Amino acid sequence: MNDVTHGFALQCQHIAKTYHDGKLEVPVLNDVDFAVKPGEQLAIVGASGEGKSTLLHVLGGLDKPSKGSVLVDGVDVNRLSEKKRCRFRNQKLGFVYQLHHLLFEFSVLENVAMPVLLGQGDVSAAIEAATQVLDKVGLSHRLEHKISEISGGERQRAAIARALVNNPSCVLADEPTGNLDHRTADKVYDTFLELNREYNTSIIIVTHDPRLAQRMDRVLILEGGTLIEA
């Protein structure tokens, strides 16, 4: 689509992904090619089993493509060593999942501070950054609460705060409101979009929810292993 490596938050260049099960080859992605501008909101939709979550894992450097490249801020993620890729992912990418993946043994503040602490090792900086972003998602009154003590919508807002605490270039979200009722999902998504505008962080969301997808800047459909414009 575009060979220019600068000016985009994330570029997916001719990605293919095939899984091998013994002698059987299972192609999932085929020549997926697109780019996301800084601050852009992109929805990826498609039927179950089309490979949306696989694509998100490849984009996030959690899985390697069989072919092609993923560039974040112009850096080819898969050319980095495992250690450097983990550090780069921590600094440049945020993740939000359908299941929040917050740690129940820690407080809301500790959960959100963790990416900063892991990246910088500075406790005071981590607490300050986490406190600020939790205030922005409306959870300043929940800092010391355990995850079991807050609602589902609050858990997802905390997960969004954790994804944004390092001010990443791009946030990758896999059905981020899939476990919430429509009213709560709308509130969580409103928060997401407000922070997207404030931080100018790109958002790529995989979703089955057409209402959510329609609120994005752009919608792509994953079909037959390839992305097409909606």
Helices and strands as residue ranges (DSSP letters): E 10-21, E 24-36, E 41-45, H 52-59, E 67-72, E 75-76, G 77-79, H 82-92, E 93-97, H 108-120, H 123-136, G 140-142, G 147-149, H 152-164, E 170-174, H 182-199, E 202-206, H 210-214, E 218-223, E 226-229
